[in-house]
C-alpha cells in the first residue's frame, strides 16, 4: 500500500520495545543517562499535545529506572533553542533528544553529535545527517493518504487550495507529496498554496484571501488541524456554500470528536500524525544510548531512520484515535 523508502514502524515496533526493554541486562540498566530533551514551545495546539506526550514519556521512564535523569527545555525561537542545547551540553548530558524549531539549528545539533553525545533528532529534521537516530511521523504517507481521500471524495474532479506549515524539510515533503498525488488526476486542480505557519489565525487570514481571490473552491487541505479550524471559521463567516470538504491532520481531539459525532459535514476525515512520537522517542534514545536494539533485529545498531505509519481516520474508526486527556 505504501512505498517504504525507510523503516515504517507499526505494531511490531511496539512489541519490539517491550521485548528489548524487558530483556535488558543488569549492566546496561545500571548505566546512568543524563538526557537533554529540547522542543519548540507550545505556540500551536499540536505542539501542546506533543509536549504532553514528551512529559508523559519522561515520567514513565523516571518511575521505572532510577539511573535516568532528564533535563527538559522548551524554546520560543531558534536562537533560544540553540542556546538551550549549548546549556544542556555544558551540564554534561550524554544523550540529546531534539525536535528542531527549524533546520537552522543544525549546526549546534551537529556540535553535540560530534562531541560524542548520543543524539536523536525528530520531526522537522536537520539539513544534514548529524544524529544517531532520526525519528518522525510519515510526512509522505501522511499527505498522500489525505490527498487520496480528498480526490476520491471529489470524484477526482475539483479545485483545491492548500495552506502550508512553516518552511522546513517536512513541509517540503508534505507539499511535494500533495502536488504529486493530485497530479495523477487531471480533473483535480490546485489553485494556490500559502504558508500558514501551523497557526489558526494565520490560516484564517489566508482563507479570507482565497475566498476573495477564487470564485469556486471545492476543498481545502491544510494537513494540520489548527490551520484547518482557522480556515473553516473564515469560510463559515463568509457564508459561501461552494466548499465541500476541509481536511486537516494530526488528530486534534476536538476534530476527532467532531468526526465521531458527525455534526460537521465539511469535516469527515483526518490522518494520524501522532504526537505520542514524543514519548516513543524517549525509549528509542535510551535503547540506543545503552547499545541495545529491537528484538528480532540482526543488526548491531538501531535503524538510523525510524518512520511511524500514517493512518486514515474516518467516523468508523475515530474512537480509536480519541485521547480526551490531551490538551
C-alpha positions, -999 to +999 in steps of 0.1 A: +000+000+000+028+024+008+063+027-006+087+021+023+118+040+014+127+039+051+115+017+080+079+022+087+071+013+123+039-005+131+026-027+158+057-047+155+079-019+168+058-016+199+062-053+206+099-049+199+103-022+225+086-044+251+108-073+243+140-053+241+135-034+273+121-063+292+153-084+285+178-056+291+206-070+312+216-056+346+248-040+334+230-019+307+203-009+332+230+004+356+244+028+330+235+063+341+220+085+314+216+123+317+192+131+289+187+166+275+153+170+257+147+202+237+115+210+219+098+241+205+073+259+229+036+253+226+029+280+200+002+258+184-022+232+196-003+202+181+029+212+199+009+214+232-001+178+227+034+168+217+048+184+250+021+165+269+034+132+255+071+141+259+065+147+296+045+115+299+073+096+283+099+110+306+077+105+337+071+069+328+108+062+324+118+080+356+093+059+375+109+026+364+146+035+360+164+055+387+195+057+366+179+081+342+179+119+346+161+143+323+168+180+316+139+193+296+136+227+279+112+245+255+122+273+231+100+300+216+125+306+187+156+293+170+181+314+190+167+302+223+168+266+212+204+269+201+213+284+235+193+257+253+213+230+236+246+247+244+235+248+281+225+212+281+259+202+268+276+224+295+255+205+321+271+172+310+243+154+291+253+121+274+221+119+254+203+146+234+167+144+221+158+174+200+128+184+180+144+213+159+125+246+158+137+245+122+167+233+103+187+264+111+197+248+145+215+220+126+250+235+135+245+232+173+230+197+170+260+187+149+283+201+176+266+179+202+267+148+179+304+153+171+312+157+208+301+121+214+266+128+228+241+102+216+218+123+195+182+116+185+166+141+162+129+141+155+101+156+133+113+187+115+147+173+110+181+188+102+197+200+070+224+172+072+228+139+089+242+148+124+224+123+146+225+086+157+187+082+150+161+103+133+125+095+143+095+111+128+060+105+116+055+096+079+051+130+062+049+115+028+023+089+038+005+115+059-002+138+030-006+110+004-034+094+025-051+128+029-048+138-008-061+104-020-091+106+004-099+142-008-096+133-045-118+103-041-144+123-022-144+148-050-149+121-076-114+131-089-126+165-101-125+198-084-105+229-072-082+225-042-064+251-021-036+244+003-024+260+034+012+250+043+031+250+076+064+268+080+094+264+056+113+233+068+122+198+054+089+182+065+068+209+050+086+205+017+079+168+017+042+173+025+036+199-002+055+180-029+036+148-020+002+166-022+011+180-056+025+148-069-005+128-057-031+153-071-013+154-104-023+118-110-059+131-115-063+156-144-096+167-130-080+180-098-066+215-099-045+231-071-054+267-072-030+281-046-007+272-017+004+297+010+023+292+043+000+293+074+029+286+098+007+260+116-013+288+132-050+291+133-051+329+130-027+329+100-047+302+082-079+322+088-063+352+071-051+332+042-085+316+038-101+350+037-078+359+009-085+327-010-123+334-007-118+368-022-095+355-050-113+324-061-150+322-071-151+284-068-132+262-043-142+225-038-118+215-009-093+229+015-063+209+026-042+222+055-026+190+068-028+205+103-059+208+125-052+242+139-049+257+104-080+237+093-101+252+121-090+287+112-098+281+075-132+266+084-140+296+106-132+320+077-154+300+053-184+300+076-181+337+083-182+343+045-215+325+042-203+309+009-217+274+000-192+261-026-167+242-004-174+205+002-146+193+024-120+206+048-091+183+057-066+190+084-044+164+101-027+151+133-059+142+151-067+171+174-091+157+200-118+183+192-116+175+155-117+137+162-148+143+184-163+163+155-158+134+132-171+109+157-203+129+163-208+136+126-222+171+132-199+189+108-204+176+072-174+196+060-151+177+083-153+139+077-117+126+080-083+131+094-049+115+091-027+104+121+005+123+129+007+110+164+022+134+190+029+104+211+061+101+190+075+124+217+071+096+243+083+069+219+114+088+212+124+086+248+125+049+246+144+050+214+171+073+229+175+051+260+177+019+240+203+033+216+224+050+242+227+017+261+238-001+229+206-021+226+184-029+196+149-040+188+141-077+195+144-096+162+168-072+145+201-088+134+219-055+130+241-043+159+227-008+159+193+008+158+180+020+124+192+054+115+157+065+105+125+053+121+093+065+104+060+059+121+030+050+100+002+074+089-034+061+091-066+075+077-092+083+103-130+084+095-161+082+116-159+044+115-126+042+134-123+077+150-130+065+186-097+046+185-078+079+180-096+100+206-075+108+236-096+131+259-067+137+283-046+155+257-045+193+259 
